[in-house]
């Protein structure tokens, strides 16, 4: 079971790194990216599997270093907080342009609509890229504390 936990841990590292790199590259080019969002969601899913396996190991009597537990659980909090910030990104963009709602955007010329949507998507991507980088650092620390790196 600990070997599975280690393999899933490395998949968290790889998926999070891939998401952060792809996201940063596409963000810098002001492009959207379905691949980024898929990698990001896969990274988050892998993290949830990793945490679940860790809880099972705890129940079975394994006792890792306390820092390993901290570095393993804080990424869940980081992702949760980032999702909350991402949700507010659209409203922040609308507020900055004095638009009351998404319906108000629909009344604008098409070029301006596209500009607003791209601004919202880039802001959302930026939040999630930064969160991915934080999660990556925490995952590396968790692995190093456990002796995996």
N, CA, C and O atoms as a GROMACS GRO file, in nm:
protein
  596
    1UNK      N    1   0.083  -0.120   0.000
    1UNK     CA    2   0.000   0.000   0.000
    1UNK      C    3   0.087   0.126   0.000
    1UNK      O    4   0.052   0.225  -0.064
    2UNK      N    5   0.200   0.122   0.072
    2UNK     CA    6   0.287   0.240   0.073
    2UNK      C    7   0.348   0.263  -0.065
    2UNK      O    8   0.374   0.377  -0.103
    3UNK      N    9   0.372   0.155  -0.140
    3UNK     CA   10   0.426   0.171  -0.275
    3UNK      C   11   0.324   0.240  -0.366
    3UNK      O   12   0.361   0.324  -0.447
    4UNK      N   13   0.198   0.204  -0.351
    4UNK     CA   14   0.091   0.268  -0.430
    4UNK      C   15   0.083   0.416  -0.392
    4UNK      O   16   0.068   0.503  -0.478
    5UNK      N   17   0.094   0.443  -0.263
    5UNK     CA   18   0.091   0.582  -0.214
    5UNK      C   19   0.206   0.662  -0.277
    5UNK      O   20   0.187   0.778  -0.317
    6UNK      N   21   0.322   0.601  -0.286
    6UNK     CA   22   0.438   0.669  -0.346
    6UNK      C   23   0.417   0.691  -0.496
    6UNK      O   24   0.448   0.799  -0.547
    7UNK      N   25   0.365   0.592  -0.566
    7UNK     CA   26   0.341   0.606  -0.711
    7UNK      C   27   0.238   0.716  -0.738
    7UNK      O   28   0.257   0.798  -0.828
    8UNK      N   29   0.131   0.716  -0.661
    8UNK     CA   30   0.029   0.821  -0.679
    8UNK      C   31   0.088   0.957  -0.644
    8UNK      O   32   0.056   1.057  -0.708
    9UNK      N   33   0.174   0.961  -0.543
    9UNK     CA   34   0.241   1.086  -0.506
    9UNK      C   35   0.324   1.142  -0.621
    9UNK      O   36   0.323   1.262  -0.646
   10UNK      N   37   0.396   1.054  -0.689
   10UNK     CA   38   0.474   1.100  -0.804
   10UNK      C   39   0.386   1.142  -0.919
   10UNK      O   40   0.422   1.231  -0.996
   11UNK      N   41   0.269   1.078  -0.933
   11UNK     CA   42   0.176   1.123  -1.038
   11UNK      C   43   0.121   1.261  -1.006
   11UNK      O   44   0.098   1.342  -1.096
   12UNK      N   45   0.100   1.289  -0.876
   12UNK     CA   46   0.058   1.425  -0.836
   12UNK      C   47   0.165   1.525  -0.877
   12UNK      O   48   0.134   1.630  -0.933
   13UNK      N   49   0.290   1.493  -0.849
   13UNK     CA   50   0.401   1.581  -0.888
   13UNK      C   51   0.403   1.603  -1.039
   13UNK      O   52   0.410   1.717  -1.086
   14UNK      N   53   0.397   1.496  -1.114
   14UNK     CA   54   0.408   1.506  -1.260
   14UNK      C   55   0.291   1.582  -1.320
   14UNK      O   56   0.310   1.670  -1.404
   15UNK      N   57   0.170   1.550  -1.277
   15UNK     CA   58   0.052   1.617  -1.332
   15UNK      C   59   0.048   1.765  -1.295
   15UNK      O   60   0.011   1.849  -1.377
   16UNK      N   61   0.086   1.795  -1.171
   16UNK     CA   62   0.084   1.934  -1.127
   16UNK      C   63   0.190   2.016  -1.200
   16UNK      O   64   0.164   2.129  -1.241
   17UNK      N   65   0.307   1.958  -1.218
   17UNK     CA   66   0.413   2.026  -1.293
   17UNK      C   67   0.369   2.048  -1.438
   17UNK      O   68   0.387   2.157  -1.492
   18UNK      N   69   0.313   1.946  -1.500
   18UNK     CA   70   0.268   1.959  -1.639
   18UNK      C   71   0.160   2.066  -1.652
   18UNK      O   72   0.163   2.146  -1.745
   19UNK      N   73   0.065   2.067  -1.559
   19UNK     CA   74  -0.042   2.168  -1.563
   19UNK      C   75   0.015   2.308  -1.546
   19UNK      O   76  -0.023   2.400  -1.619
   20UNK      N   77   0.106   2.325  -1.451
   20UNK     CA   78   0.165   2.457  -1.427
   20UNK      C   79   0.243   2.506  -1.548
   20UNK      O   80   0.232   2.622  -1.587
   21UNK      N   81   0.323   2.418  -1.607
   21UNK     CA   82   0.404   2.458  -1.724
   21UNK      C   83   0.316   2.490  -1.845
   21UNK      O   84   0.334   2.594  -1.909
   22UNK      N   85   0.223   2.401  -1.876
   22UNK     CA   86   0.135   2.427  -1.991
   22UNK      C   87   0.052   2.552  -1.967
   22UNK      O   88   0.036   2.635  -2.056
   23UNK      N   89  -0.002   2.564  -1.847
   23UNK     CA   90  -0.084   2.681  -1.816
   23UNK      C   91  -0.006   2.810  -1.826
   23UNK      O   92  -0.054   2.908  -1.883
   24UNK      N   93   0.116   2.812  -1.772
   24UNK     CA   94   0.198   2.934  -1.778
   24UNK      C   95   0.233   2.969  -1.922
   24UNK      O   96   0.233   3.086  -1.959
   25UNK      N   97   0.264   2.867  -2.002
   25UNK     CA   98   0.297   2.893  -2.144
   25UNK      C   99   0.176   2.950  -2.217
   25UNK      O  100   0.189   3.049  -2.289
   26UNK      N  101   0.060   2.888  -2.201
   26UNK     CA  102  -0.059   2.936  -2.271
   26UNK      C  103  -0.104   3.072  -2.216
   26UNK      O  104  -0.150   3.157  -2.292
   27UNK      N  105  -0.092   3.092  -2.085
   27UNK     CA  106  -0.129   3.220  -2.026
   27UNK      C  107  -0.041   3.331  -2.081
   27UNK      O  108  -0.091   3.440  -2.112
   28UNK      N  109   0.090   3.305  -2.094
   28UNK     CA  110   0.182   3.407  -2.145
   28UNK      C  111   0.153   3.443  -2.289
   28UNK      O  112   0.187   3.553  -2.333
   29UNK      N  113   0.091   3.353  -2.362
   29UNK     CA  114   0.055   3.378  -2.502
   29UNK      C  115  -0.088   3.430  -2.516
   29UNK      O  116  -0.137   3.448  -2.628
   30UNK      N  117  -0.155   3.453  -2.403
   30UNK     CA  118  -0.294   3.498  -2.400
   30UNK      C  119  -0.385   3.403  -2.477
   30UNK      O  120  -0.472   3.445  -2.554
   31UNK      N  121  -0.362   3.272  -2.455
   31UNK     CA  122  -0.443   3.169  -2.520
   31UNK      C  123  -0.515   3.087  -2.415
   31UNK      O  124  -0.465   3.067  -2.304
   32UNK      N  125  -0.634   3.039  -2.451
   32UNK     CA  126  -0.702   2.946  -2.363
   32UNK      C  127  -0.644   2.808  -2.384
   32UNK      O  128  -0.570   2.786  -2.480
   33UNK      N  129  -0.676   2.714  -2.296
   33UNK     CA  130  -0.618   2.582  -2.308
   33UNK      C  131  -0.704   2.477  -2.239
   33UNK      O  132  -0.709   2.470  -2.117
   34UNK      N  133  -0.772   2.395  -2.319
   34UNK     CA  134  -0.846   2.283  -2.262
   34UNK      C  135  -0.750   2.184  -2.197
   34UNK      O  136  -0.782   2.125  -2.093
   35UNK      N  137  -0.633   2.166  -2.258
   35UNK     CA  138  -0.534   2.075  -2.203
   35UNK      C  139  -0.491   2.114  -2.062
   35UNK      O  140  -0.474   2.029  -1.976
   36UNK      N  141  -0.474   2.243  -2.040
   36UNK     CA  142  -0.438   2.292  -1.906
   36UNK      C  143  -0.543   2.251  -1.805
   36UNK      O  144  -0.510   2.197  -1.699
   37UNK      N  145  -0.670   2.276  -1.836
   37UNK     CA  146  -0.777   2.246  -1.742
   37UNK      C  147  -0.788   2.096  -1.717
   37UNK      O  148  -0.815   2.054  -1.605
   38UNK      N  149  -0.767   2.015  -1.821
   38UNK     CA  150  -0.771   1.869  -1.803
   38UNK      C  151  -0.657   1.821  -1.715
   38UNK      O  152  -0.678   1.739  -1.626
   39UNK      N  153  -0.537   1.872  -1.739
   39UNK     CA  154  -0.423   1.835  -1.654
   39UNK      C  155  -0.445   1.882  -1.510
   39UNK      O  156  -0.414   1.810  -1.415
   40UNK      N  157  -0.498   2.001  -1.495
   40UNK     CA  158  -0.523   2.055  -1.362
   40UNK      C  159  -0.622   1.968  -1.286
   40UNK      O  160  -0.600   1.935  -1.170
   41UNK      N  161  -0.732   1.931  -1.351
   41UNK     CA  162  -0.833   1.846  -1.285
   41UNK      C  163  -0.777   1.707  -1.257
   41UNK      O  164  -0.808   1.648  -1.154
   42UNK      N  165  -0.694   1.655  -1.346
   42UNK     CA  166  -0.630   1.525  -1.322
   42UNK      C  167  -0.537   1.535  -1.201
   42UNK      O  168  -0.530   1.443  -1.120
   43UNK      N  169  -0.465   1.645  -1.189
   43UNK     CA  170  -0.376   1.668  -1.075
   43UNK      C  171  -0.456   1.674  -0.946
   43UNK      O  172  -0.417   1.613  -0.846
   44UNK      N  173  -0.567   1.744  -0.948
   44UNK     CA  174  -0.651   1.754  -0.829
   44UNK      C  175  -0.709   1.618  -0.791
   44UNK      O  176  -0.715   1.583  -0.673
   45UNK      N  177  -0.752   1.543  -0.891
   45UNK     CA  178  -0.807   1.409  -0.865
   45UNK      C  179  -0.699   1.318  -0.806
   45UNK      O  180  -0.724   1.243  -0.712
   46UNK      N  181  -0.580   1.324  -0.863
   46UNK     CA  182  -0.469   1.243  -0.812
   46UNK      C  183  -0.439   1.280  -0.667
   46UNK      O  184  -0.409   1.194  -0.585
   47UNK      N  185  -0.445   1.409  -0.637
   47UNK     CA  186  -0.420   1.453  -0.499
   47UNK      C  187  -0.525   1.395  -0.404
   47UNK      O  188  -0.491   1.352  -0.294
   48UNK      N  189  -0.650   1.394  -0.446
   48UNK     CA  190  -0.754   1.338  -0.360
   48UNK      C  191  -0.734   1.188  -0.339
   48UNK      O  192  -0.755   1.138  -0.229
   49UNK      N  193  -0.692   1.118  -0.444
   49UNK     CA  194  -0.660   0.976  -0.429
   49UNK      C  195  -0.543   0.961  -0.333
   49UNK      O  196  -0.544   0.874  -0.246
   50UNK      N  197  -0.443   1.045  -0.348
   50UNK     CA  198  -0.324   1.041  -0.262
   50UNK      C  199  -0.361   1.062  -0.116
   50UNK      O  200  -0.314   0.988  -0.029
   51UNK      N  201  -0.442   1.161  -0.089
   51UNK     CA  202  -0.484   1.189   0.049
   51UNK      C  203  -0.567   1.072   0.104
   51UNK      O  204  -0.550   1.033   0.219
   52UNK      N  205  -0.655   1.018   0.022
   52UNK     CA  206  -0.736   0.903   0.064
   52UNK      C  207  -0.646   0.784   0.100
   52UNK      O  208  -0.667   0.719   0.202
   53UNK      N  209  -0.547   0.757   0.015
   53UNK     CA  210  -0.454   0.649   0.046
   53UNK      C  211  -0.377   0.677   0.175
   53UNK      O  212  -0.353   0.587   0.255
   54UNK      N  213  -0.340   0.803   0.195
   54UNK     CA  214  -0.271   0.840   0.318
   54UNK      C  215  -0.356   0.817   0.441
   54UNK      O  216  -0.307   0.770   0.543
   55UNK      N  217  -0.484   0.848   0.432
   55UNK     CA  218  -0.576   0.826   0.544
   55UNK      C  219  -0.588   0.675   0.571
   55UNK      O  220  -0.588   0.632   0.686
   56UNK      N  221  -0.599   0.596   0.465
   56UNK     CA  222  -0.606   0.450   0.481
   56UNK      C  223  -0.480   0.399   0.550
   56UNK      O  224  -0.487   0.316   0.640
   57UNK      N  225  -0.365   0.448   0.508
   57UNK     CA  226  -0.239   0.408   0.572
   57UNK      C  227  -0.237   0.445   0.720
   57UNK      O  228  -0.190   0.367   0.803
   58UNK      N  229  -0.287   0.562   0.753
   58UNK     CA  230  -0.294   0.603   0.894
   58UNK      C  231  -0.383   0.508   0.974
   58UNK      O  232  -0.347   0.465   1.084
   59UNK      N  233  -0.498   0.475   0.916
   59UNK     CA  234  -0.591   0.384   0.984
   59UNK      C  235  -0.526   0.246   1.003
   59UNK      O  236  -0.551   0.179   1.103
   60UNK      N  237  -0.444   0.206   0.907
   60UNK     CA  238  -0.376   0.076   0.916
   60UNK      C  239  -0.256   0.078   1.011
   60UNK      O  240  -0.192  -0.025   1.031
   61UNK      N  241  -0.226   0.194   1.069
   61UNK     CA  242  -0.121   0.201   1.169
   61UNK      C  243   0.011   0.260   1.124
   61UNK      O  244   0.106   0.262   1.202
   62UNK      N  245   0.020   0.307   1.003
   62UNK     CA  246   0.144   0.374   0.959
   62UNK      C  247   0.148   0.514   1.018
   62UNK      O  248   0.047   0.583   1.025
   63UNK      N  249   0.267   0.553   1.063
   63UNK     CA  250   0.281   0.684   1.126
   63UNK      C  251   0.394   0.762   1.059
   63UNK      O  252   0.510   0.750   1.099
   64UNK      N  253   0.360   0.842   0.958
   64UNK     CA  254   0.463   0.922   0.892
   64UNK      C  255   0.501   1.042   0.979
   64UNK      O  256   0.437   1.070   1.080
   65UNK      N  257   0.606   1.110   0.937
   65UNK     CA  258   0.647   1.232   1.006
   65UNK      C  259   0.533   1.334   1.000
   65UNK      O  260   0.460   1.341   0.902
   66UNK      N  261   0.519   1.412   1.106
   66UNK     CA  262   0.411   1.512   1.111
   66UNK      C  263   0.421   1.612   0.995
   66UNK      O  264   0.319   1.657   0.942
   67UNK      N  265   0.544   1.646   0.956
   67UNK     CA  266   0.560   1.737   0.842
   67UNK      C  267   0.505   1.676   0.714
   67UNK      O  268   0.451   1.747   0.630
   68UNK      N  269   0.519   1.545   0.699
   68UNK     CA  270   0.465   1.477   0.581
   68UNK      C  271   0.313   1.494   0.577
   68UNK      O  272   0.256   1.522   0.472
   69UNK      N  273   0.250   1.479   0.691
   69UNK     CA  274   0.104   1.498   0.698
   69UNK      C  275   0.066   1.642   0.662
   69UNK      O  276  -0.029   1.665   0.587
   70UNK      N  277   0.141   1.735   0.716
   70UNK     CA  278   0.113   1.876   0.688
   70UNK      C  279   0.128   1.906   0.539
   70UNK      O  280   0.040   1.965   0.476
   71UNK      N  281   0.243   1.865   0.482
   71UNK     CA  282   0.267   1.891   0.340
   71UNK      C  283   0.171   1.813   0.251
   71UNK      O  284   0.149   1.850   0.136
   72UNK      N  285   0.116   1.706   0.302
   72UNK     CA  286   0.020   1.628   0.224
   72UNK      C  287  -0.121   1.684   0.228
   72UNK      O  288  -0.197   1.668   0.132
   73UNK      N  289  -0.158   1.748   0.337
   73UNK     CA  290  -0.295   1.799   0.351
   73UNK      C  291  -0.312   1.945   0.308
   73UNK      O  292  -0.419   1.982   0.260
   74UNK      N  293  -0.209   2.025   0.324
   74UNK     CA  294  -0.220   2.167   0.289
   74UNK      C  295  -0.255   2.188   0.140
   74UNK      O  296  -0.328   2.281   0.108
   75UNK      N  297  -0.205   2.105   0.048
   75UNK     CA  298  -0.245   2.124  -0.092
   75UNK      C  299  -0.397   2.118  -0.116
   75UNK      O  300  -0.449   2.184  -0.205
   76UNK      N  301  -0.466   2.038  -0.037
   76UNK     CA  302  -0.612   2.032  -0.050
   76UNK      C  303  -0.671   2.170  -0.016
   76UNK      O  304  -0.762   2.218  -0.084
   77UNK      N  305  -0.619   2.231   0.088
   77UNK     CA  306  -0.665   2.364   0.128
   77UNK      C  307  -0.629   2.466   0.021
   77UNK      O  308  -0.709   2.555  -0.010
   78UNK      N  309  -0.509   2.455  -0.035
   78UNK     CA  310  -0.466   2.547  -0.141
   78UNK      C  311  -0.560   2.537  -0.261
   78UNK      O  312  -0.604   2.639  -0.314
   79UNK      N  313  -0.590   2.414  -0.305
   79UNK     CA  314  -0.680   2.399  -0.420
   79UNK      C  315  -0.818   2.455  -0.389
   79UNK      O  316  -0.879   2.520  -0.474
   80UNK      N  317  -0.868   2.429  -0.268
   80UNK     CA  318  -0.999   2.480  -0.231
   80UNK      C  319  -1.001   2.633  -0.234
   80UNK      O  320  -1.093   2.694  -0.289
   81UNK      N  321  -0.900   2.695  -0.176
   81UNK     CA  322  -0.892   2.842  -0.174
   81UNK      C  323  -0.879   2.897  -0.316
   81UNK      O  324  -0.941   2.998  -0.350
   82UNK      N  325  -0.799   2.831  -0.398
   82UNK     CA  326  -0.780   2.877  -0.536
   82UNK      C  327  -0.911   2.870  -0.613
   82UNK      O  328  -0.942   2.959  -0.692
   83UNK      N  329  -0.988   2.764  -0.591
   83UNK     CA  330  -1.118   2.752  -0.659
   83UNK      C  331  -1.211   2.866  -0.618
   83UNK      O  332  -1.288   2.917  -0.700
   84UNK      N  333  -1.205   2.905  -0.491
   84UNK     CA  334  -1.289   3.016  -0.445
   84UNK      C  335  -1.245   3.147  -0.511
   84UNK      O  336  -1.329   3.228  -0.552
   85UNK      N  337  -1.115   3.168  -0.522
   85UNK     CA  338  -1.064   3.288  -0.589
   85UNK      C  339  -1.099   3.287  -0.737
   85UNK      O  340  -1.131   3.391  -0.794
   86UNK      N  341  -1.092   3.170  -0.799
   86UNK     CA  342  -1.125   3.157  -0.941
   86UNK      C  343  -1.270   3.194  -0.966
   86UNK      O  344  -1.302   3.260  -1.065
   87UNK      N  345  -1.357   3.152  -0.877
   87UNK     CA  346  -1.499   3.184  -0.891
   87UNK      C  347  -1.520   3.335  -0.890
   87UNK      O  348  -1.605   3.387  -0.963
   88UNK      N  349  -1.443   3.406  -0.809
   88UNK     CA  350  -1.457   3.552  -0.801
   88UNK      C  351  -1.391   3.627  -0.915
   88UNK      O  352  -1.409   3.748  -0.928
   89UNK      N  353  -1.314   3.558  -0.998
   89UNK     CA  354  -1.240   3.625  -1.106
   89UNK      C  355  -1.333   3.691  -1.206
   89UNK      O  356  -1.310   3.805  -1.247
   90UNK      N  357  -1.438   3.621  -1.244
   90UNK     CA  358  -1.530   3.677  -1.344
   90UNK      C  359  -1.596   3.804  -1.290
   90UNK      O  360  -1.606   3.905  -1.360
   91UNK      N  361  -1.641   3.798  -1.166
   91UNK     CA  362  -1.707   3.916  -1.109
   91UNK      C  363  -1.610   4.033  -1.097
   91UNK      O  364  -1.651   4.148  -1.118
   92UNK      N  365  -1.486   4.007  -1.066
   92UNK     CA  366  -1.387   4.114  -1.055
   92UNK      C  367  -1.367   4.183  -1.189
   92UNK      O  368  -1.355   4.305  -1.196
   93UNK      N  369  -1.363   4.103  -1.296
   93UNK     CA  370  -1.348   4.162  -1.430
   93UNK      C  371  -1.471   4.242  -1.467
   93UNK      O  372  -1.460   4.353  -1.520
   94UNK      N  373  -1.589   4.188  -1.439
   94UNK     CA  374  -1.712   4.262  -1.469
   94UNK      C  375  -1.718   4.392  -1.389
   94UNK      O  376  -1.755   4.496  -1.443
   95UNK      N  377  -1.682   4.385  -1.263
   95UNK     CA  378  -1.682   4.505  -1.178
   95UNK      C  379  -1.584   4.610  -1.230
   95UNK      O  380  -1.614   4.730  -1.228
   96UNK      N  381  -1.468   4.566  -1.278
   96UNK     CA  382  -1.368   4.662  -1.326
   96UNK      C  383  -1.415   4.733  -1.453
   96UNK      O  384  -1.364   4.840  -1.487
   97UNK      N  385  -1.511   4.675  -1.522
   97UNK     CA  386  -1.565   4.737  -1.644
   97UNK      C  387  -1.705   4.794  -1.622
   97UNK      O  388  -1.774   4.828  -1.718
   98UNK      N  389  -1.744   4.803  -1.498
   98UNK     CA  390  -1.875   4.856  -1.460
   98UNK      C  391  -1.989   4.782  -1.529
   98UNK      O  392  -2.086   4.844  -1.575
   99UNK      N  393  -1.979   4.651  -1.536
   99UNK     CA  394  -2.085   4.567  -1.592
   99UNK      C  395  -2.153   4.494  -1.477
   99UNK      O  396  -2.086   4.440  -1.390
  100UNK      N  397  -2.285   4.494  -1.478
  100UNK     CA  398  -2.359   4.437  -1.366
  100UNK      C  399  -2.362   4.285  -1.367
  100UNK      O  400  -2.363   4.222  -1.262
  101UNK      N  401  -2.364   4.225  -1.486
  101UNK     CA  402  -2.377   4.079  -1.493
  101UNK      C  403  -2.326   4.028  -1.627
  101UNK      O  404  -2.284   4.104  -1.714
  102UNK      N  405  -2.331   3.896  -1.640
  102UNK     CA  406  -2.292   3.833  -1.767
  102UNK      C  407  -2.388   3.873  -1.879
  102UNK      O  408  -2.349   3.882  -1.995
  103UNK      N  409  -2.513   3.895  -1.844
  103UNK     CA  410  -2.610   3.939  -1.946
  103UNK      C  411  -2.571   4.074  -2.005
  103UNK      O  412  -2.593   4.099  -2.124
  104UNK      N  413  -2.513   4.160  -1.923
  104UNK     CA  414  -2.468   4.291  -1.973
  104UNK      C  415  -2.356   4.274  -2.074
  104UNK      O  416  -2.346   4.351  -2.169
  105UNK      N  417  -2.273   4.172  -2.055
  105UNK     CA  418  -2.165   4.145  -2.151
  105UNK      C  419  -2.225   4.104  -2.285
  105UNK      O  420  -2.174   4.143  -2.390
  106UNK      N  421  -2.333   4.026  -2.281
  106UNK     CA  422  -2.399   3.980  -2.404
  106UNK      C  423  -2.455   4.092  -2.490
  106UNK      O  424  -2.482   4.072  -2.608
  107UNK      N  425  -2.473   4.209  -2.432
  107UNK     CA  426  -2.526   4.323  -2.506
  107UNK      C  427  -2.416   4.406  -2.573
  107UNK      O  428  -2.444   4.498  -2.649
  108UNK      N  429  -2.291   4.372  -2.544
  108UNK     CA  430  -2.178   4.446  -2.600
  108UNK      C  431  -2.145   4.394  -2.740
  108UNK      O  432  -2.189   4.285  -2.778
  109UNK      N  433  -2.068   4.471  -2.817
  109UNK     CA  434  -2.022   4.422  -2.947
  109UNK      C  435  -1.941   4.293  -2.930
  109UNK      O  436  -1.877   4.273  -2.827
  110UNK      N  437  -1.943   4.208  -3.032
  110UNK     CA  438  -1.881   4.076  -3.024
  110UNK      C  439  -1.732   4.083  -2.989
  110UNK      O  440  -1.684   4.002  -2.909
  111UNK      N  441  -1.660   4.177  -3.046
  111UNK     CA  442  -1.516   4.188  -3.018
  111UNK      C  443  -1.492   4.220  -2.871
  111UNK      O  444  -1.399   4.167  -2.810
  112UNK      N  445  -1.574   4.305  -2.814
  112UNK     CA  446  -1.560   4.340  -2.673
  112UNK      C  447  -1.598   4.222  -2.583
  112UNK      O  448  -1.536   4.200  -2.479
  113UNK      N  449  -1.699   4.146  -2.625
  113UNK     CA  450  -1.736   4.026  -2.550
  113UNK      C  451  -1.619   3.929  -2.544
  113UNK      O  452  -1.586   3.876  -2.437
  114UNK      N  453  -1.555   3.906  -2.660
  114UNK     CA  454  -1.440   3.815  -2.664
  114UNK      C  455  -1.327   3.863  -2.574
  114UNK      O  456  -1.263   3.784  -2.505
  115UNK      N  457  -1.304   3.992  -2.576
  115UNK     CA  458  -1.199   4.050  -2.493
  115UNK      C  459  -1.227   4.027  -2.345
  115UNK      O  460  -1.136   3.992  -2.270
  116UNK      N  461  -1.349   4.046  -2.304
  116UNK     CA  462  -1.386   4.027  -2.163
  116UNK      C  463  -1.373   3.881  -2.124
  116UNK      O  464  -1.320   3.848  -2.018
  117UNK      N  465  -1.423   3.792  -2.211
  117UNK     CA  466  -1.415   3.649  -2.182
  117UNK      C  467  -1.269   3.604  -2.170
  117UNK      O  468  -1.235   3.529  -2.080
  118UNK      N  469  -1.184   3.650  -2.261
  118UNK     CA  470  -1.042   3.614  -2.255
  118UNK      C  471  -0.978   3.667  -2.127
  118UNK      O  472  -0.895   3.599  -2.066
  119UNK      N  473  -1.014   3.787  -2.088
  119UNK     CA  474  -0.961   3.844  -1.964
  119UNK      C  475  -1.002   3.760  -1.844
  119UNK      O  476  -0.920   3.734  -1.755
  120UNK      N  477  -1.126   3.716  -1.842
  120UNK     CA  478  -1.175   3.632  -1.731
  120UNK      C  479  -1.101   3.499  -1.730
  120UNK      O  480  -1.056   3.454  -1.624
  121UNK      N  481  -1.089   3.435  -1.846
  121UNK     CA  482  -1.022   3.305  -1.854
  121UNK      C  483  -0.876   3.317  -1.813
  121UNK      O  484  -0.824   3.232  -1.740
  122UNK      N  485  -0.809   3.421  -1.858
  122UNK     CA  486  -0.668   3.440  -1.821
  122UNK      C  487  -0.653   3.462  -1.671
  122UNK      O  488  -0.559   3.412  -1.609
  123UNK      N  489  -0.744   3.537  -1.612
  123UNK     CA  490  -0.738   3.559  -1.468
  123UNK      C  491  -0.761   3.428  -1.393
  123UNK      O  492  -0.690   3.398  -1.296
  124UNK      N  493  -0.858   3.350  -1.438
  124UNK     CA  494  -0.883   3.220  -1.376
  124UNK      C  495  -0.761   3.130  -1.390
  124UNK      O  496  -0.721   3.063  -1.294
  125UNK      N  497  -0.703   3.127  -1.510
  125UNK     CA  498  -0.584   3.045  -1.532
  125UNK      C  499  -0.470   3.091  -1.442
  125UNK      O  500  -0.399   3.008  -1.385
  126UNK      N  501  -0.451   3.221  -1.430
  126UNK     CA  502  -0.343   3.274  -1.347
  126UNK      C  503  -0.356   3.229  -1.202
  126UNK      O  504  -0.258   3.190  -1.140
  127UNK      N  505  -0.477   3.235  -1.149
  127UNK     CA  506  -0.501   3.191  -1.012
  127UNK      C  507  -0.466   3.043  -0.997
  127UNK      O  508  -0.399   3.004  -0.902
  128UNK      N  509  -0.511   2.963  -1.092
  128UNK     CA  510  -0.490   2.818  -1.081
  128UNK      C  511  -0.344   2.779  -1.109
  128UNK      O  512  -0.295   2.681  -1.053
  129UNK      N  513  -0.276   2.854  -1.194
  129UNK     CA  514  -0.134   2.828  -1.218
  129UNK      C  515  -0.054   2.855  -1.091
  129UNK      O  516   0.032   2.775  -1.052
  130UNK      N  517  -0.082   2.967  -1.026
  130UNK     CA  518  -0.012   2.998  -0.900
  130UNK      C  519  -0.041   2.892  -0.794
  130UNK      O  520   0.049   2.852  -0.720
  131UNK      N  521  -0.166   2.849  -0.787
  131UNK     CA  522  -0.200   2.744  -0.691
  131UNK      C  523  -0.126   2.614  -0.725
  131UNK      O  524  -0.079   2.545  -0.635
  132UNK      N  525  -0.116   2.582  -0.853
  132UNK     CA  526  -0.045   2.461  -0.895
  132UNK      C  527   0.102   2.468  -0.853
  132UNK      O  528   0.159   2.368  -0.810
  133UNK      N  529   0.162   2.584  -0.865
  133UNK     CA  530   0.302   2.599  -0.825
  133UNK      C  531   0.318   2.580  -0.674
  133UNK      O  532   0.415   2.518  -0.630
  134UNK      N  533   0.225   2.633  -0.597
  134UNK     CA  534   0.230   2.616  -0.451
  134UNK      C  535   0.212   2.468  -0.416
  134UNK      O  536   0.285   2.414  -0.334
  135UNK      N  537   0.114   2.404  -0.480
  135UNK     CA  538   0.089   2.261  -0.456
  135UNK      C  539   0.211   2.179  -0.495
  135UNK      O  540   0.246   2.083  -0.426
  136UNK      N  541   0.275   2.216  -0.606
  136UNK     CA  542   0.394   2.144  -0.650
  136UNK      C  543   0.504   2.150  -0.545
  136UNK      O  544   0.566   2.048  -0.512
  137UNK      N  545   0.530   2.268  -0.492
  137UNK     CA  546   0.632   2.284  -0.388
  137UNK      C  547   0.596   2.200  -0.265
  137UNK      O  548   0.682   2.132  -0.208
  138UNK      N  549   0.471   2.205  -0.225
  138UNK     CA  550   0.428   2.127  -0.108
  138UNK      C  551   0.440   1.977  -0.134
  138UNK      O  552   0.480   1.902  -0.044
  139UNK      N  553   0.407   1.933  -0.255
  139UNK     CA  554   0.418   1.790  -0.288
  139UNK      C  555   0.563   1.746  -0.290
  139UNK      O  556   0.595   1.635  -0.247
  140UNK      N  557   0.651   1.830  -0.340
  140UNK     CA  558   0.794   1.797  -0.338
  140UNK      C  559   0.841   1.785  -0.193
  140UNK      O  560   0.916   1.693  -0.159
  141UNK      N  561   0.799   1.877  -0.109
  141UNK     CA  562   0.838   1.871   0.033
  141UNK      C  563   0.782   1.745   0.100
  141UNK      O  564   0.851   1.680   0.178
  142UNK      N  565   0.656   1.711   0.069
  142UNK     CA  566   0.597   1.590   0.127
  142UNK      C  567   0.677   1.467   0.088
  142UNK      O  568   0.704   1.380   0.170
  143UNK      N  569   0.714   1.460  -0.040
  143UNK     CA  570   0.793   1.346  -0.088
  143UNK      C  571   0.931   1.344  -0.024
  143UNK      O  572   0.981   1.237   0.010
  144UNK      N  573   0.992   1.460  -0.008
  144UNK     CA  574   1.127   1.462   0.049
  144UNK      C  575   1.126   1.425   0.197
  144UNK      O  576   1.216   1.357   0.245
  145UNK      N  577   1.024   1.470   0.269
  145UNK     CA  578   1.013   1.436   0.411
  145UNK      C  579   0.990   1.286   0.428
  145UNK      O  580   1.038   1.225   0.523
  146UNK      N  581   0.916   1.227   0.332
  146UNK     CA  582   0.889   1.083   0.338
  146UNK      C  583   1.007   1.000   0.289
  146UNK      O  584   1.006   0.878   0.301
  147UNK      N  585   1.108   1.066   0.235
  147UNK     CA  586   1.226   0.995   0.186
  147UNK      C  587   1.214   0.950   0.042
  147UNK      O  588   1.294   0.870  -0.006
  148UNK      N  589   1.111   1.002  -0.027
  148UNK     CA  590   1.090   0.962  -0.166
  148UNK      C  591   1.173   1.039  -0.267
  148UNK      O  592   1.183   0.998  -0.383
  149UNK      N  593   1.234   1.149  -0.224
  149UNK     CA  594   1.317   1.228  -0.317
  149UNK      C  595   1.458   1.237  -0.265
  149UNK      O  596   1.544   1.299  -0.328
   0.00000   0.00000   0.00000
